[in-house]
């Protein structure tokens, strides 16, 4: 796919609609900062009887190509990539597109939704909004891109469990399913399946100039959010350190006046694996289909 003026690979996981489903209706699911498209396996299986589901690996993650310049690991790059994907889907005959975005995937979704060519029907923002709490950014920056090597996927999954308390409770099987696609094998060791240079934009997060840039970005994001016209659902972990309650409440009052749903016992971010979380998303997307 030609992306950003260059030809590079953007991988995505394709879940075709069932024979009696709507093959022209696609739900695009986009993951968080260090994750990958397989995060949405459970949600995709629930939606597959009705619609097609496409779950891309954002640049530098999973099976997508790494970027030549680490400075390009930014939301505008990802949004441009996704607009190219949506254009390809439209060329295949897709007539209806919904968006489910977790954390970074939600920020990308906001940027995409603001583009007239995207014409998103419905938008789900999972534990993210125009205002992002700096405490969460510092927490994520503490582990993002740190080189790690493991003897097995099980050992890697145990490490991820230690830095992902906000994901909430899961069975051992659910956690292993979530974790396995997060790793690849390199020289006999199990390593995280993303370009560690995605962490470079976080390196100056505590600089005065960077904080000023973050504040300017927040103003822009609220401007974008207020111009979204797609019916919007905001999901929030009740204990989230990234999406504050006050921001979620403001999202219910501004722009598309999102419907907000909170999940107890969860922080950042709901994984959309537990049945109750999946039910909320499926109901929002399919009841209006």
N, C-alpha and C positions, 0 to 999 in steps of 0.2 A: 504494500500500500504506500502511495506517495504521501508522506507526512512532513510538514514543516519544510517543504521544498526538497526533501530527500526521500529516497525509497528505503524504507525500513519496515521491519516486521512488527505488527501489533497483533499478538495472539488473542483469541477470545474463545470461550467455551460456549458452544452452541447447543441449545436444548430445543429441538424442533417441537412444534405444537402437535398434539395428538391428531389423529385422522379427522376427528370431528371438532377440533379446535379451530381458532381463527389464525391461520398461517400468516395473515397480513398484519397481525397485531404483535408487536415485540415489546417486551419489558427488558430494558438495558439496566444491568446491575453493576455498579462500580464500587470497588473496594477502598479501604483506608490506606494510609500512608505507606506502610511496610507490608501490606498484605497482597493478595492476588485473587483472581476471579473465582477460584474454587470455594471461596468463602460462602458462596450463595447456592451451593449444591442442594441444601434442604429446601430453601425457598423455590428454587427452579423446579424441583420435582413436584412441589405443590401447585405451581402455576402451569406446568407443562400440559395438563389436560385441556387447558383453555387457550393458551397463547404460546408463542415462541419466546424463549428467554436467551439473551446474549450477555455473557459475563466476561468483559475484556480484562486482560492483564495490562495495567497501565505501564507506560514506558519505564524500563529499568526494573520491572518486577516480573516474576514468573517466567513465562516463555517469550515475552516481548523483548525486543532488542534494547540494549543499554544505549544511552545517549552519549555522543562523542564529547559534549561539553556539559559538565555537571551543573553549570549555571542554568541550563535549560530545564532542570527538574523543578518546574514551577507550574502552578495551576493554568496559566494561559497556554502553555505548551500542551498540557493534557486536554484542555478544552478544545483546542484546535484539532488534536488527534481524534477526539470523540465526534466532533462535527464531521470529520472525514468519514468516520465509521457510519454515522447516521445517513450521510449522503449515499454511501454504498448500500445500506439497507433500503433506502427509498428506491434506488435503482433496481433492487431485486423485487420490487413490488410491495414493499411494506407501506401500509397506509396509516398506521397508528403506532405511536411510540410513547411508552411510559418510562420513567427513570426512577431507580432506587439507588441512592448513594449513601454509603457509610463514611462518615468523617470526611476525609479528603474527597471521596467520591461524591459527597453531597456538595462540597464547594465547587467541584467541577460541574455538577449538575446545575447549580445556580448560574454559573457562567454560560452553560449551554442553553438553559431555559430562557436566558435574556436575548439569545440570538433568534431573530425572526425565522431563519431557515430551519431551526430545530423543531418548532411546532410541537412541543411536548404536550401530551394530553393530560397526564398526571405526574406529580413529582413527590417523591418520598425522600426526606432529609433525615438521615439516621444519626442522631446525636451530634449535630453540627448546625451552626448558624452564622450570621454575619459577624458576631462578636465571639472571639475565642479566648478563653481564659489563659493568661500567661503561665499559670501554674502547670497546666497540662502540657504546654509546649516545652517547659523545662523538664518535666518528667519524661516525655517522649524523647527529647534530645539527649537524655542521660543514657539511653540504650541504643538509639538508632545508629546504625552503621558500625557499631562496635564489633570487631571481628570475633567470631565464635566458631569453634569446630567441635563436633560431637561424634562419639563412637557409633551412635545409632539414632534413628528417627525418634525412638522412645525417649532417649536422653535429651534430644532437642525439644521434644514436646514438653518435657518436664521444665526445661528452661523457659519456654514460652509461657507456661502456666504461672511461673514466678513473676513475670513482668506484665501479666494480663489479668490481674485480679478484677479489673473493671468489667470484664466480659461476663461476669456472673457465673453461677453454678452450672456445670455440665457433667454428664456421666463420663467415665473414662473413655468409652467408645466414641462419644461425641467429640471429646477433646482430641483424641488421636485422629479422627477424620478431619477435623479443622486444621490440625497441625501438619499432617503428612505432606500436603502440597506446598508447605512453606519451606521445604528443604530440597536440596539437590546434592549429589555426591561429587566431590572434587578431591582428587588424589587420595581416594580411599576414605575420606572423612565426609561427614554430613555437615553442610553449611547452609546458611539462610539463602533463600532463593530470590535475592534482590541485589542490585548494585549498591554497595555500601556508600557510594558517593551521593546517594539521595540525601544523606545527612548533611552535606556541605551547606545547604541554605540555612541550616539551624545554627551554624557555628558562630554567627555574629548576632544571635538573637538577643543577647543582653547588652549589646552596644547601644548607645544613645541614638545613633543614626538609624540602626535597625528598628528600635522601638518606635521611632517616629514614622518609619516606613510602615510598620504594622498598623499604627493608628490610622494612617492615610488609607491603607488597604481596607480597614474596617469601615471607614466612611464610604468607600467605593462599593463594598459588599452590601451595605444597607441600601445604597442607591440601586444596585442591581436587584436586590430582593424586593424592593418596593415596586419594581416594574414587572415582576413575575405575574402572569395572569393564569397560569395553570393551577387548578385545585391542588393544594399542597398538604401533605401530612408530615408532621414533625414528630419523630420518636426521640425519647430522651431516657437515658438511664437515670433513675431518681438520685443516684449518688455520683452523677457525672462531674468530673472536674474540668471538662472542656466546654460543655454547653450549660450555662447557668440557668437557673429557674427564671430569673428576670429576663434573660434573652429569649427564652422560649415563650414567655408570656408576651413579650414585645412582638414576636413573630406571629402570635395569634391575633394581634391588634393592627399590624401594619402589613402593607403589600397584599399578598393573596389571603391574608388572615387565616393562616394555617390551622388545621385541626391538630392539637398536640396530645400525645399519649405518652404517659410515663410508666416505666417498668420498675417496680420495687426490687431491691436487692441487686441492682445492676448499676455499674458506673459507665465509664467510656470504654467500649460502646456495646450496645446490644448486638449480639451476633446473628440474630434472625435464624437461630437454630431451635430454641424452645418453641413448642407448639403455640403458646399464647402470643408470642411475638409474631410468628408467621401468620397466625389467624388475622391479626390486625392489618398487616400489609395486604394479604390476599383479599380481605373484605373491602379495603379502600380501593384497590385496583379493579377488582372483578365486579363489585356491586354496581359500578357505573359503566361497565364495559358495554 
